[in-house]
């Protein structure tokens, strides 16, 4: 087994905040309950971030500690955290007023409403010297692994896809500016990545100008790196390769996914990485990435059907994951085609219970 202890990893996980009736509410004092607890750009959401960790045990301990502190404070305030990628049913989600959000609304237009319904997980993997391009390309090829933690099939009470959040982001929110939000092709070197960022930044500036926003207003809140929402990114600021595709999910699922990704990234050190064919496979000595068009077919199936799609399961198995070891929440939720607002509130509370049980069980294990 690959030793991944030298690959530091961190996570950022977003949760919906609800009251004891399951209605969406602002986090309020929860942002002061723990380090790494922050507001997001919509009112009823809280993000929990970890620091870079060298091992799975370290990442688990820190995420559980931080979540546990937030949950303790939430209990005092009559609030709950919900680990679902969408709020199941909610017509409108209020934004926190900011100039950055105003610009995005103007540039993206009415479709930006879809982003407000999305809660996700970002996994950061430390860039390894001499291997960063292979890391990036491998994570592009692994994007179908989002199916492992799909956690909501619903948007505004109706079934949208196994991965509703991914469909909202890629096929609906940024459909008018697809280069900003969809998966990018493999890169050849850092200069290739930089050129793409600069092109997308110029595209954004052009769209902003057409929307009546001057360049100075965009420059004040955006730079080339912060303008794009593509699922895999080289983050110079953090020295990481960031994978932004997974839904929010139970902490144990997030940690398992981050651990699997770190193991694959560690494998790059000793394996030959190449792009070939449409199947893909991973062994101790080679990581064969499919041609990009084949990756997109797997990604689209992962969004539409999740792990129910046999080609997705087979592909992830060949790439080194164990699909049978995951139990995506979306498969437990999609029993109904339509969910009423009251049923959505009940589901939020049910999964808030599951989140608390997941955190408390790991807190008990750590104490033992």
C-alpha positions in Angstrom: 0.0 0.0 0.0 1.2 3.5 -0.9 2.5 5.6 2.0 0.5 8.9 1.7 1.7 10.4 4.9 3.9 13.0 3.0 0.8 14.2 1.1 -0.8 16.8 3.3 -4.5 17.2 2.8 -7.3 19.5 4.1 -11.0 19.9 3.5 -13.6 22.6 3.4 -17.1 21.4 4.0 -20.3 23.4 3.8 -23.4 22.7 5.8 -27.0 24.1 5.7 -28.1 25.6 9.1 -31.6 25.0 10.2 -33.7 25.5 13.4 -35.4 22.8 15.3 -38.3 22.8 12.9 -36.0 22.2 9.9 -36.3 25.7 8.5 -33.2 27.4 7.1 -31.7 30.0 9.3 -28.4 32.0 9.6 -25.5 30.5 11.5 -25.1 33.5 13.8 -22.8 32.7 16.7 -21.8 29.4 15.2 -19.0 31.2 13.4 -17.4 31.8 16.8 -17.7 28.2 18.0 -14.5 26.8 16.4 -11.5 27.7 14.4 -12.2 27.2 10.7 -15.9 28.0 11.0 -16.9 30.7 8.5 -19.9 32.2 6.7 -20.5 31.4 3.1 -22.0 33.8 0.5 -25.6 32.7 1.3 -27.2 33.3 4.6 -28.2 29.8 5.8 -24.8 28.1 5.3 -21.7 27.5 7.5 -18.4 26.3 6.2 -15.9 24.3 8.3 -12.3 24.2 7.2 -9.4 22.2 8.5 -5.7 22.9 8.4 -3.4 20.8 6.2 -3.0 17.3 7.8 -0.5 14.6 7.1 -2.6 11.5 8.0 -6.2 10.4 7.9 -6.2 10.1 11.7 -5.0 13.7 12.0 -7.6 15.0 9.5 -10.4 13.0 11.2 -9.5 14.3 14.6 -9.4 17.9 13.5 -12.6 17.8 11.5 -14.5 16.0 14.3 -13.1 18.4 16.9 -14.2 21.4 15.0 -17.6 20.0 14.1 -18.1 18.8 17.6 -17.5 22.3 19.0 -20.0 23.8 16.4 -22.6 21.2 17.2 -22.3 21.9 20.9 -22.9 25.5 20.3 -25.7 24.8 17.9 -27.4 22.7 20.5 -27.4 25.7 22.9 -28.8 28.0 20.1 -31.5 25.6 18.9 -29.8 25.1 15.5 -28.7 22.1 13.5 -26.3 21.3 10.7 -27.4 19.5 7.6 -24.9 17.5 5.4 -27.0 17.6 2.2 -25.8 19.1 -1.1 -29.1 21.0 -1.6 -31.8 22.0 0.9 -34.1 19.6 -0.9 -36.9 22.1 -1.3 -36.5 25.9 -1.0 -37.7 28.4 -3.6 -35.3 31.2 -2.7 -32.0 31.3 -0.8 -30.9 34.7 0.5 -27.4 36.0 -0.2 -25.1 37.9 2.1 -24.7 41.3 0.5 -21.2 41.9 -0.9 -19.7 43.6 -3.9 -18.2 40.3 -5.1 -21.6 38.6 -5.2 -23.2 41.6 -6.9 -20.6 41.4 -9.7 -21.2 37.6 -10.1 -25.0 38.2 -10.3 -24.5 40.8 -12.9 -22.1 38.8 -15.0 -23.7 35.3 -14.7 -27.2 36.7 -14.7 -30.4 35.0 -13.6 -28.7 31.6 -13.7 -26.6 32.5 -10.7 -29.6 31.7 -8.6 -28.8 28.0 -8.9 -25.4 28.4 -7.1 -27.3 29.5 -4.0 -28.8 26.1 -3.6 -25.5 24.2 -3.5 -23.4 22.9 -0.5 -20.2 21.1 -1.3 -16.8 19.9 -0.2 -13.4 21.1 -1.4 -10.4 18.8 -0.9 -6.9 20.3 -1.0 -3.9 18.1 -1.7 -0.5 19.5 -1.3 1.4 20.0 -4.5 4.3 17.5 -4.7 7.6 18.8 -6.2 7.9 17.8 -9.8 4.5 16.1 -9.9 2.1 18.9 -9.8 1.0 18.6 -13.5 0.4 14.9 -13.0 -1.5 15.6 -9.8 -3.8 18.0 -11.7 -4.4 15.7 -14.6 -5.0 12.8 -12.4 -7.7 14.7 -10.4 -9.3 15.7 -13.7 -9.5 12.0 -14.6 -10.9 11.2 -11.1 -13.7 13.8 -11.3 -16.3 11.0 -11.8 -15.5 10.1 -8.2 -18.0 12.8 -7.2 -20.5 9.9 -7.5 -19.1 8.4 -4.3 -20.5 11.1 -2.1 -23.5 12.5 -4.1 -25.8 13.6 -1.3 -28.9 15.1 -2.8 -31.0 14.4 -5.9 -33.4 17.3 -5.4 -33.8 20.9 -6.4 -36.9 22.8 -5.3 -38.5 19.6 -4.3 -38.1 17.7 -7.6 -35.6 15.1 -8.6 -33.0 16.6 -10.8 -30.1 14.1 -10.9 -28.2 11.8 -8.6 -25.8 14.7 -8.2 -28.2 17.6 -8.2 -25.6 20.1 -7.0 -23.2 19.2 -9.8 -25.9 19.5 -12.4 -26.9 22.9 -10.9 -23.3 24.2 -11.1 -22.1 22.8 -14.4 -25.2 22.6 -16.6 -27.4 25.3 -15.3 -25.6 28.1 -13.3 -22.6 28.6 -15.6 -24.2 27.4 -18.8 -23.8 30.9 -20.3 -20.1 31.0 -19.3 -19.2 27.3 -19.5 -15.5 27.8 -19.4 -15.8 29.3 -15.9 -17.6 26.4 -14.2 -17.1 23.2 -16.1 -14.2 20.7 -16.0 -11.2 21.8 -18.0 -9.0 19.6 -20.1 -5.7 18.2 -19.1 -2.8 20.7 -18.9 0.7 20.3 -20.3 2.6 22.5 -17.9 2.1 25.5 -15.5 2.3 28.0 -18.3 -0.7 26.2 -19.9 -2.6 26.6 -16.7 -1.6 30.3 -16.4 -2.7 31.1 -19.9 -6.0 29.5 -19.4 -6.6 31.5 -16.2 -5.7 34.7 -18.0 -8.0 34.0 -20.9 -10.9 33.2 -18.6 -10.2 36.4 -16.6 -10.3 38.4 -19.8 -13.6 36.7 -20.7 -15.0 37.6 -17.3 -13.8 41.2 -17.7 -15.5 41.4 -21.1 -18.8 39.9 -19.7 -18.6 42.4 -16.8 -18.2 45.3 -19.2 -21.1 44.1 -21.3 -23.1 44.0 -18.0 -22.2 47.6 -17.3 -19.5 46.9 -14.7 -16.2 48.7 -15.0 -12.8 46.9 -14.8 -11.9 48.6 -11.6 -14.9 47.1 -9.8 -13.9 43.6 -11.0 -10.2 44.1 -10.1 -11.2 45.0 -6.6 -12.7 41.6 -5.8 -11.4 39.2 -8.5 -8.1 38.1 -9.8 -7.4 35.3 -12.4 -7.3 32.6 -9.8 -10.5 33.6 -8.0 -12.5 34.2 -11.1 -12.9 30.6 -12.2 -15.1 27.9 -10.6 -13.7 24.9 -12.6 -13.8 21.7 -10.5 -10.0 21.1 -10.4 -7.6 24.0 -9.8 -4.0 24.7 -9.1 -4.0 26.9 -6.1 -0.8 28.9 -5.9 -2.0 30.7 -2.8 -2.3 27.5 -0.8 0.3 25.4 -2.7 -2.4 22.7 -3.4 -4.3 21.1 -6.1 -7.9 21.6 -5.2 -10.8 19.3 -6.1 -14.1 21.1 -5.7 -16.6 18.6 -7.2 -17.8 16.5 -4.2 -21.0 17.3 -2.4 -21.1 18.0 1.3 -21.6 14.7 3.1 -21.2 13.0 6.4 -17.7 13.6 7.9 -16.8 10.0 7.7 -17.5 10.0 4.0 -15.5 13.2 3.4 -12.5 11.8 5.3 -12.7 8.5 3.5 -12.7 10.3 0.1 -9.8 12.6 1.1 -7.8 9.6 2.2 -8.4 7.7 -1.1 -7.3 10.8 -3.0 -4.2 11.3 -1.0 -3.3 7.6 -1.6 -3.7 8.1 -5.3 -1.6 11.3 -5.3 1.1 9.5 -3.4 1.1 6.7 -6.0 2.1 9.3 -8.6 5.6 9.5 -7.1 6.4 5.9 -8.2 4.0 5.3 -11.1 4.1 6.4 -14.7 1.3 8.7 -15.5 0.1 8.8 -19.1 -3.1 9.6 -21.1 -4.3 6.8 -23.3 -7.6 5.3 -24.6 -11.0 5.6 -22.9 -10.9 3.1 -20.0 -8.3 4.2 -17.5 -6.6 2.1 -14.9 -4.3 2.4 -11.9 -1.7 0.0 -10.6 1.4 0.4 -8.4 3.5 1.1 -11.5 1.2 3.1 -13.8 -1.7 5.5 -13.8 -3.4 5.5 -17.2 -5.8 8.5 -17.6 -8.5 8.2 -20.2 -8.7 10.8 -23.0 -10.6 13.8 -21.8 -13.7 13.2 -23.9 -14.0 9.8 -22.2 -13.6 11.4 -18.8 -16.5 13.7 -19.6 -18.8 10.8 -20.4 -18.0 9.2 -17.0 -18.5 12.6 -15.3 -21.9 13.1 -16.9 -23.0 9.6 -15.9 -21.8 10.2 -12.4 -23.9 13.3 -12.2 -27.0 11.8 -13.8 -27.0 8.4 -12.2 -24.2 8.2 -9.7 -23.1 4.8 -8.6 -26.1 3.2 -10.2 -24.3 3.7 -13.5 -22.3 0.5 -14.0 -19.6 2.1 -16.3 -19.0 4.7 -13.5 -18.6 2.0 -10.9 -16.3 -0.1 -13.1 -14.2 3.0 -14.0 -13.7 4.1 -10.4 -12.8 0.5 -9.4 -10.1 0.5 -12.1 -8.8 3.8 -10.9 -8.3 2.5 -7.4 -11.5 3.3 -5.5 -13.8 0.8 -3.8 -17.3 1.8 -4.9 -18.8 -0.8 -2.6 -17.1 0.9 0.4 -19.2 4.1 -0.2 -22.9 4.6 0.5 -23.9 8.0 -1.1 -26.7 9.7 0.8 -28.5 10.5 -2.5 -29.3 6.8 -3.1 -31.1 6.8 0.3 -33.1 9.9 -0.5 -34.3 9.4 -4.1 -37.3 7.3 -3.2 -39.8 10.0 -4.3 -39.8 12.1 -7.4 -41.4 15.1 -5.6 -40.8 16.2 -2.0 -43.1 18.8 -0.3 -41.7 21.7 1.7 -42.7 20.1 5.0 -41.2 16.7 4.0 -38.0 18.6 3.1 -37.8 20.1 6.6 -38.2 16.7 8.1 -35.5 15.3 5.9 -33.1 18.1 6.9 -33.7 17.2 10.6 -33.2 13.5 9.9 -29.9 14.1 8.2 -28.9 16.6 10.9 -29.4 13.7 13.3 -27.2 11.5 11.1 -24.5 14.1 11.1 -24.5 14.4 14.8 -24.4 10.6 15.3 -21.5 10.4 12.8 -19.5 13.1 14.7 -20.4 11.8 18.2 -19.4 8.2 17.3 -16.0 9.3 16.2 -15.6 11.5 19.3 -16.3 8.4 21.4 -13.8 6.3 19.5 -11.1 9.0 19.9 -11.8 9.2 23.7 -11.6 5.4 24.0 
